[in-house]
Amino acid sequence: MSRAALVIMAAGMGSRFQGGIKQLEPVGPNGEIIMDYSIYDAMEAGFDKVVFVIRRELEKEFREVIGNRIEKIVDVAYAYQEVGDIPEAFRKRFLGRTKPWGTGQAILCCKNVVDTPFLVINADDFYGKQAYVQAYAYLTEKPGRAGNEICMVGFVLKNTLSENGAVTRGLCRVGSDGMLEKVVETRNIEKWEGGALIRGENGDVKVDADCLVSMNMWGLQPEFFKILELGFTDFLEKTGEKDTKAEYLLPTIIGGLLDEDKVSVQVLGSSDKWFGVTYKEDRENVAASVLTLIEEGKYPERLPEARQGQGYSGTEA
């Protein structure tokens, strides 16, 4: 049985990434995508199973670009995030919905393929080696953790901003004991004169660029699925049928649980530089960063089972 699984959320619509599916864009010298490096780092840290959360219509591309290769070196499973995969009592209410329900639903999709501690990551984020080492240690050092015992790898806000537009981040408040006290999912954060701004309809708000943020790197226990299920039902009950953009988001879910003192979240810091692809223009910077890491000897020039060619170059589904 797997000791710890890596769950990669890759079902996002990618609406800001024009001309291709951003999770499948090559960034390495041999056509490697960000997920190749994430899986490489996770396996080196000790993770022995990978679960891809995808949309069914992307399965063919995912298997061709990464799944068929990765399953040669690690146990691979798939979970499918579908708009209609909600409790039956709510399906008629949301028949017109086309957008998936967010990261909370994405994790719920894994409940039948994950039965061990697991680490959640975004498909298009490059987190660095140290983050996986710390998360794996937390998840495996104390067998039998309760479902409400969570860890989160935090990153410094200024190191996670894009040069090409606004981003969404979970702004965190961390206590002196290293425990997360509050996390607020915050949209429209931009770089500004060496700092950061939250752009708003009623004016802009400065934010501490050195604060810690959540990048959806959460360490969870299988029992957390029960917490998510109960919360999802409550979320759907409170969502109107015309609200087509409401999302069940992990930072918001965990933030609410923190407010009610129902979870404890250990914050793990990472000194590695985060980078990712939010906009198509970000790809060039990520590719240059990967090349630098290779030159520094942190990654081999060719990863195990590296893809030959130029990655996926299709159009947005």
C-alpha positions as CSV (number, residue, x, y, z in Angstrom):
1,M,0.0,0.0,0.0
2,S,1.1,3.5,-0.8
3,R,2.7,5.4,2.1
4,A,1.8,8.8,0.8
5,A,0.2,10.0,-2.5
6,L,0.7,13.1,-4.6
7,V,-2.6,14.5,-5.8
8,I,-2.2,16.9,-8.8
9,M,-5.1,19.2,-9.5
10,A,-5.2,19.6,-13.3
11,A,-8.9,20.1,-14.1
12,G,-8.8,23.9,-14.2
13,M,-10.3,25.6,-17.2
14,G,-7.2,27.6,-18.0
15,S,-9.3,30.6,-19.2
16,R,-6.5,33.1,-18.8
17,F,-4.1,30.9,-20.8
18,Q,-4.9,31.5,-24.5
19,G,-3.9,29.1,-27.2
20,G,-3.3,25.9,-25.2
21,I,-3.7,23.9,-22.1
22,K,-1.3,25.5,-19.6
23,Q,-0.8,22.4,-17.5
24,L,0.7,20.7,-20.6
25,E,3.0,23.4,-21.9
26,P,6.7,22.3,-22.2
27,V,9.1,24.2,-19.9
28,G,12.1,21.8,-19.9
29,P,14.8,21.2,-22.5
30,N,13.4,17.8,-23.6
31,G,9.7,18.9,-23.6
32,E,9.2,18.3,-19.9
33,I,6.2,20.0,-18.4
34,I,6.0,21.4,-14.8
35,M,4.2,18.2,-13.6
36,D,7.3,16.2,-14.7
37,Y,9.4,18.2,-12.2
38,S,6.8,18.1,-9.5
39,I,6.6,14.3,-9.7
40,Y,10.4,14.0,-9.9
41,D,10.7,16.0,-6.7
42,A,7.9,14.2,-4.9
43,M,9.3,10.7,-5.8
44,E,12.7,11.8,-4.5
45,A,11.0,12.9,-1.2
46,G,9.3,9.5,-0.9
47,F,5.9,9.8,-2.4
48,D,5.0,6.6,-4.2
49,K,1.6,7.2,-5.9
50,V,0.4,10.0,-8.2
51,V,-3.2,10.9,-8.8
52,F,-4.2,13.2,-11.6
53,V,-7.4,15.1,-11.2
54,I,-8.5,16.0,-14.7
55,R,-11.5,16.6,-16.9
56,R,-12.6,13.6,-18.9
57,E,-12.3,15.4,-22.2
58,L,-8.5,16.0,-21.5
59,E,-7.7,12.4,-20.6
60,K,-6.3,11.4,-24.1
61,E,-4.0,14.4,-24.0
62,F,-2.9,13.8,-20.4
63,R,-2.1,10.2,-21.1
64,E,-0.1,11.0,-24.2
65,V,1.8,13.9,-22.7
66,I,2.5,12.5,-19.2
67,G,0.4,9.7,-17.9
68,N,1.7,6.9,-20.1
69,R,5.3,7.8,-19.3
70,I,4.9,8.4,-15.5
71,E,3.0,5.1,-15.0
72,K,6.3,3.3,-15.9
73,I,8.0,4.7,-12.8
74,V,5.3,5.2,-10.2
75,D,1.8,4.0,-9.4
76,V,-0.7,6.3,-11.3
77,A,-4.4,6.8,-10.9
78,Y,-7.0,9.2,-12.4
79,A,-9.9,11.1,-10.8
80,Y,-12.3,13.0,-12.9
81,Q,-13.8,16.3,-11.9
82,E,-17.2,16.7,-13.5
83,V,-19.7,19.5,-13.0
84,G,-22.5,17.1,-12.4
85,D,-20.6,15.1,-9.8
86,I,-22.6,16.5,-6.9
87,P,-25.1,15.0,-4.5
88,E,-28.2,13.9,-6.4
89,A,-30.5,16.2,-4.5
90,F,-28.8,19.3,-6.1
91,R,-28.4,18.1,-9.7
92,K,-31.7,19.5,-11.0
93,R,-30.9,22.9,-9.4
94,F,-27.6,23.2,-11.3
95,L,-28.4,21.7,-14.6
96,G,-27.2,24.8,-16.5
97,R,-23.8,24.9,-14.8
98,T,-20.8,24.4,-17.0
99,K,-17.9,25.4,-14.7
100,P,-16.4,22.8,-12.2
101,W,-16.9,23.5,-8.5
102,G,-13.3,24.4,-7.5
103,T,-10.5,22.7,-5.6
104,G,-12.6,21.3,-2.8
105,Q,-14.7,19.3,-5.3
106,A,-11.4,18.3,-7.1
107,I,-10.1,16.7,-3.9
108,L,-13.5,15.0,-3.2
109,C,-13.2,13.3,-6.6
110,C,-10.2,11.4,-5.3
111,K,-12.0,9.7,-2.4
112,N,-12.2,6.3,-4.2
113,V,-8.6,6.2,-5.3
114,V,-6.7,7.7,-2.2
115,D,-6.6,5.8,1.1
116,T,-3.3,7.1,2.5
117,P,-2.0,10.5,3.6
118,F,-1.7,12.7,0.5
119,L,-0.3,16.0,-0.7
120,V,-2.3,18.3,-2.9
121,I,-0.7,20.5,-5.5
122,N,-1.6,22.6,-8.5
123,A,-0.5,21.2,-11.9
124,D,0.9,24.5,-13.1
125,D,3.0,25.4,-10.0
126,F,6.7,24.6,-9.5
127,Y,7.1,24.4,-5.8
128,G,10.7,23.2,-5.3
129,K,12.4,20.2,-3.7
130,Q,12.3,21.3,-0.1
131,A,8.5,21.7,0.0
132,Y,8.0,18.0,-0.9
133,V,10.6,16.8,1.6
134,Q,9.0,18.7,4.4
135,A,5.4,17.7,3.5
136,Y,6.4,14.0,3.2
137,A,8.0,14.1,6.6
138,Y,4.9,15.6,8.2
139,L,2.5,13.1,6.5
140,T,4.5,10.0,7.4
141,E,6.3,10.7,10.7
142,K,3.2,10.2,12.8
143,P,0.9,7.4,11.5
144,G,-2.7,7.7,12.3
145,R,-3.0,11.5,12.3
146,A,-6.6,12.7,12.7
147,G,-8.5,14.0,9.7
148,N,-8.5,17.5,11.1
149,E,-4.7,17.6,11.4
150,I,-3.4,19.4,8.3
151,C,-0.1,20.8,7.0
152,M,0.4,23.6,4.5
153,V,3.6,24.7,2.7
154,G,3.7,28.5,2.8
155,F,5.4,30.7,0.2
156,V,6.3,34.4,0.4
157,L,3.8,36.5,-1.6
158,K,6.3,38.6,-3.5
159,N,8.0,35.4,-4.8
160,T,4.7,34.1,-6.3
161,L,3.5,37.1,-8.3
162,S,3.3,37.2,-12.0
163,E,4.9,39.9,-14.2
164,N,2.0,39.5,-16.6
165,G,-1.2,40.2,-14.6
166,A,-3.2,39.7,-11.4
167,V,-3.2,36.4,-9.5
168,T,-5.3,34.7,-6.7
169,R,-3.5,33.8,-3.5
170,G,-4.5,32.5,-0.1
171,L,-3.2,35.3,2.3
172,C,-2.1,33.7,5.6
173,R,-1.7,34.7,9.2
174,V,0.7,32.4,11.1
175,G,1.1,32.3,14.9
176,S,4.5,32.3,16.7
177,D,4.0,28.5,17.1
178,G,4.0,28.0,13.4
179,M,0.3,27.2,13.2
180,L,-2.0,28.7,10.7
181,E,-4.5,31.1,12.3
182,K,-6.3,32.5,9.2
183,V,-6.2,32.1,5.4
184,V,-8.2,34.3,3.1
185,E,-8.6,33.5,-0.6
186,T,-7.8,36.8,-2.3
187,R,-8.2,37.7,-6.0
188,N,-6.6,40.4,-8.2
189,I,-3.2,40.7,-6.5
190,E,-0.6,42.5,-8.6
191,K,3.0,43.6,-8.3
192,W,3.4,47.2,-7.5
193,E,6.5,49.3,-6.9
194,G,8.4,46.5,-5.3
195,G,5.4,45.4,-3.3
196,A,1.9,44.2,-3.9
197,L,-1.6,45.6,-4.4
198,I,-5.1,44.1,-4.3
199,R,-7.0,45.7,-7.1
200,G,-10.6,46.4,-6.1
201,E,-13.8,48.1,-7.5
202,N,-13.7,50.5,-4.5
203,G,-10.0,51.2,-4.7
204,D,-6.7,49.4,-4.4
205,V,-5.3,48.0,-1.1
206,K,-1.7,47.6,-0.3
207,V,-0.7,44.2,1.0
208,D,2.5,43.0,2.8
209,A,4.6,41.5,0.0
210,D,6.5,39.4,2.6
211,C,3.5,37.7,4.0
212,L,3.0,34.0,3.6
213,V,0.5,32.7,1.1
214,S,-1.1,29.4,0.4
215,M,-0.3,28.0,-3.1
216,N,-2.7,25.0,-2.6
217,M,0.0,22.8,-1.3
218,W,-1.9,21.0,1.5
219,G,-1.0,17.8,3.3
220,L,-4.2,15.9,4.2
221,Q,-5.4,12.6,5.7
222,P,-8.0,10.3,4.0
223,E,-10.5,11.2,6.8
224,F,-10.6,14.7,5.5
225,F,-12.8,13.5,2.7
226,K,-15.6,13.2,5.2
227,I,-15.1,16.8,6.3
228,L,-15.2,17.9,2.6
229,E,-18.4,15.9,1.9
230,L,-20.3,17.5,4.7
231,G,-19.0,21.0,3.8
232,F,-19.9,20.5,0.1
233,T,-23.5,19.7,0.9
234,D,-23.7,22.8,3.1
235,F,-22.1,24.9,0.4
236,L,-24.5,23.7,-2.3
237,E,-27.5,24.4,0.0
238,K,-26.4,28.0,0.3
239,T,-25.6,28.5,-3.4
240,G,-28.4,29.9,-5.6
241,E,-29.1,28.2,-9.0
242,K,-28.2,31.3,-10.9
243,D,-24.8,31.6,-9.2
244,T,-22.8,30.0,-11.9
245,K,-19.4,31.1,-10.6
246,A,-19.5,29.9,-7.0
247,E,-16.6,27.7,-6.1
248,Y,-15.9,25.3,-3.2
249,L,-12.3,26.3,-2.6
250,L,-9.7,24.6,-0.3
251,P,-8.3,27.8,1.2
252,T,-11.9,29.1,2.0
253,I,-12.9,25.7,3.3
254,I,-9.9,25.4,5.6
255,G,-10.2,29.1,6.6
256,G,-13.8,28.4,7.7
257,L,-12.7,25.4,9.7
258,L,-10.0,27.4,11.4
259,D,-12.5,30.1,12.3
260,E,-14.6,27.4,14.0
261,D,-11.6,25.8,15.6
262,K,-12.3,22.5,13.8
263,V,-8.8,21.9,12.3
264,S,-5.2,22.5,13.2
265,V,-2.8,23.5,10.3
266,Q,1.0,23.2,10.7
267,V,2.7,25.7,8.4
268,L,5.9,24.4,6.7
269,G,8.1,27.0,5.2
270,S,10.1,26.6,2.0
271,S,13.2,28.6,1.0
272,D,12.9,27.4,-2.6
273,K,11.7,29.8,-5.2
274,W,8.2,29.2,-6.5
275,F,7.3,29.8,-10.1
276,G,4.3,28.9,-12.2
277,V,2.3,29.5,-15.4
278,T,-0.8,31.7,-14.8
279,Y,-0.5,33.5,-18.2
280,K,0.9,32.3,-21.4
281,E,3.6,34.9,-21.2
282,D,4.8,33.3,-17.9
283,R,6.1,30.2,-19.8
284,E,9.3,31.9,-21.0
285,N,10.3,32.9,-17.5
286,V,9.6,29.4,-16.1
287,A,11.6,27.7,-18.9
288,A,14.6,30.0,-18.1
289,S,14.3,29.3,-14.4
290,V,14.2,25.5,-15.1
291,L,17.3,25.8,-17.2
292,T,19.1,27.7,-14.4
293,L,18.2,25.0,-11.9
294,I,19.6,22.4,-14.3
295,E,22.8,24.4,-14.7
296,E,23.1,24.6,-10.9
297,G,22.9,20.8,-10.8
298,K,19.6,20.6,-9.0
299,Y,18.0,18.6,-11.8
300,P,19.4,16.3,-14.4
301,E,19.3,17.6,-18.0
302,R,16.9,14.8,-18.8
303,L,14.4,13.5,-16.2
304,P,13.5,9.8,-16.0
305,E,10.9,9.0,-18.7
306,A,11.3,12.6,-20.1
307,R,9.1,13.3,-23.1
308,Q,10.7,13.5,-26.5
309,G,9.5,16.4,-28.5
310,Q,7.8,19.7,-27.7
311,G,5.0,18.8,-25.3
312,Y,1.4,19.5,-26.0
313,S,0.6,22.2,-28.6
314,G,-3.1,21.8,-29.1
315,T,-5.7,24.4,-28.5
316,E,-7.8,25.0,-25.4
317,A,-10.6,22.4,-25.0
